[in-house]
């Protein structure tokens, strides 16, 4: 049974895993804030040195120090907002039912790939530095996946824990594909 390639799996699939918006904003916003503090501090310091070298008045010094830092803050906020729309708006990252599994392969630009359970040679979980990575190995040729490909689902920003995902995938696979826990 081959299903047509779509931009996202249907919403009636029994098991959907999505990116959690507030987790994404916490992580991306924290990285952007740290980048803004470091780079903005550097820009403000350079602006102050330039203003001091020019023997500028109070308002010109404030403009040379503050405007680059505010501009950088606005740019980083816009980048986080755009990425938030791309991550949250793309639909589920992983979806599964009794016939197969949809996987949006790690990249935020990738369309989900549907594989029947018979085309899955294994589902396994590995621990990386901050998160668990769920790998779905494809064993047969698929229009969007070469044979032997390994599709990856990072779990740090998802709305379900990796243990819950593996348990649900194991139940839905019903022995047609081996599902291994963390190793």
C-alpha positions as CSV (number, residue, x, y, z in Angstrom):
1,X,0.0,0.0,0.0
2,X,1.6,3.2,-1.2
3,X,0.2,6.6,-0.1
4,X,0.6,9.8,-2.1
5,X,3.3,12.2,-0.9
6,X,1.7,15.1,1.0
7,X,3.0,18.1,2.9
8,X,1.8,16.6,6.2
9,X,0.1,13.5,7.4
10,X,-3.7,13.6,7.9
11,X,-4.9,14.8,11.3
12,X,-7.0,11.6,11.9
13,X,-3.9,9.5,12.4
14,X,-4.1,7.8,15.8
15,X,-0.6,8.9,17.0
16,X,0.8,12.4,16.2
17,X,4.0,13.9,17.6
18,X,4.4,17.7,17.2
19,X,7.0,20.3,18.0
20,X,5.9,22.0,21.2
21,X,5.8,25.8,20.6
22,X,6.8,27.0,24.1
23,X,9.8,24.6,24.2
24,X,10.9,25.9,20.8
25,X,10.6,29.5,22.0
26,X,12.4,28.8,25.2
27,X,15.4,27.2,23.4
28,X,15.5,29.5,20.4
29,X,14.8,32.6,22.5
30,X,17.5,31.7,25.0
31,X,20.0,31.2,22.3
32,X,19.0,34.5,20.6
33,X,19.1,36.4,24.0
34,X,22.6,35.0,24.7
35,X,23.7,36.0,21.2
36,X,22.2,39.4,21.6
37,X,23.9,40.0,25.0
38,X,27.3,38.9,23.7
39,X,27.2,40.6,20.3
40,X,25.2,43.6,21.5
41,X,27.7,44.2,24.3
42,X,30.5,44.0,21.8
43,X,28.8,46.4,19.4
44,X,27.9,48.8,22.3
45,X,31.6,48.8,23.4
46,X,32.8,49.5,19.9
47,X,30.2,52.3,19.6
48,X,31.3,53.8,22.8
49,X,35.0,53.7,21.8
50,X,34.1,55.4,18.5
51,X,32.0,58.0,20.2
52,X,34.9,58.7,22.7
53,X,37.4,58.9,19.8
54,X,35.1,61.4,18.0
55,X,34.6,63.4,21.3
56,X,30.9,63.1,20.6
57,X,28.2,64.6,22.8
58,X,25.8,62.7,25.0
59,X,23.1,62.0,22.4
60,X,25.5,61.0,19.7
61,X,27.2,58.6,22.1
62,X,23.9,57.1,23.1
63,X,23.0,56.7,19.4
64,X,26.3,55.0,18.6
65,X,26.0,52.7,21.5
66,X,22.3,51.9,21.5
67,X,21.2,51.8,17.9
68,X,23.4,48.9,16.8
69,X,22.4,46.8,19.8
70,X,18.7,47.6,19.3
71,X,18.9,46.7,15.6
72,X,20.6,43.4,16.4
73,X,17.9,42.6,19.0
74,X,15.2,43.3,16.4
75,X,16.9,41.1,13.8
76,X,17.3,38.2,16.2
77,X,13.7,38.5,17.3
78,X,12.6,38.4,13.6
79,X,14.7,35.3,13.0
80,X,13.2,33.5,16.0
81,X,9.7,34.5,14.9
82,X,10.3,33.2,11.3
83,X,11.8,29.9,12.5
84,X,8.9,29.5,15.0
85,X,6.4,29.7,12.1
86,X,8.5,27.2,10.1
87,X,8.8,24.7,12.9
88,X,5.3,24.9,14.3
89,X,3.5,25.4,11.0
90,X,4.9,22.4,9.3
91,X,2.7,19.9,11.1
92,X,3.5,16.8,13.0
93,X,7.1,15.6,13.1
94,X,6.1,11.9,13.4
95,X,2.8,10.2,12.9
96,X,1.9,6.5,12.9
97,X,-1.0,4.2,12.6
98,X,-1.4,0.4,12.1
99,X,-0.4,0.7,8.4
100,X,2.8,2.7,8.7
101,X,4.7,5.7,9.9
102,X,5.2,9.3,8.6
103,X,8.5,10.9,9.4
104,X,9.5,14.5,8.8
105,X,13.2,13.8,8.6
106,X,15.0,16.1,11.0
107,X,15.2,19.1,8.7
108,X,12.6,21.8,8.9
109,X,12.4,21.9,5.1
110,X,11.7,18.2,4.6
111,X,8.3,16.9,3.7
112,X,7.2,13.9,5.7
113,X,7.9,10.5,4.2
114,X,5.4,7.7,4.6
115,X,6.7,4.2,5.1
116,X,4.6,1.0,5.6
117,X,5.7,-1.0,8.6
118,X,6.9,-3.7,6.2
119,X,9.5,-1.2,4.8
120,X,10.9,-0.3,8.2
121,X,13.8,-2.5,9.3
122,X,14.0,-1.0,12.8
123,X,13.2,1.8,15.1
124,X,15.9,2.7,17.7
125,X,16.7,5.4,20.1
126,X,20.1,6.9,20.9
127,X,21.0,9.4,23.5
128,X,22.9,12.4,22.3
129,X,24.3,15.3,24.4
130,X,21.0,17.0,25.2
131,X,18.3,14.9,23.7
132,X,17.2,11.5,22.5
133,X,17.3,10.8,18.7
134,X,14.8,8.3,17.3
135,X,16.1,6.6,14.1
136,X,13.8,4.8,11.7
137,X,15.7,2.6,9.3
138,X,14.1,2.0,5.8
139,X,14.8,-1.4,4.2
140,X,13.1,-1.1,0.9
141,X,13.2,1.5,-1.9
142,X,10.8,4.3,-1.5
143,X,10.2,7.2,-3.9
144,X,11.6,9.7,-1.4
145,X,14.0,7.5,0.5
146,X,17.0,5.5,-0.8
147,X,17.3,1.9,0.4
148,X,19.0,1.6,3.7
149,X,18.3,5.2,4.7
150,X,18.1,6.2,8.3
151,X,15.4,8.8,9.1
152,X,16.1,10.8,12.3
153,X,13.6,12.5,14.7
154,X,15.2,14.7,17.4
155,X,13.1,14.7,20.5
156,X,14.2,17.8,22.5
157,X,11.4,20.1,21.3
158,X,8.6,17.5,20.9
159,X,5.4,17.2,22.9
160,X,6.1,13.6,23.9
161,X,9.0,11.8,25.6
162,X,11.1,9.4,23.6
163,X,10.0,6.5,25.8
164,X,6.3,7.2,25.1
165,X,7.0,7.5,21.4
166,X,8.8,4.1,21.3
167,X,6.1,2.4,23.3
168,X,3.4,3.7,20.9
169,X,5.4,2.8,17.8
170,X,6.0,-0.7,19.2
171,X,2.3,-1.2,19.7
172,X,1.4,0.1,16.3
173,X,4.1,-1.9,14.5
174,X,2.7,-5.1,16.1
175,X,5.8,-7.1,15.4
176,X,6.1,-6.1,11.7
177,X,9.2,-3.9,12.5
178,X,11.6,-4.3,15.5
179,X,11.4,-1.4,17.9
180,X,14.2,-0.9,20.3
181,X,14.4,1.4,23.3
182,X,17.3,3.6,24.3
183,X,20.8,2.1,23.9
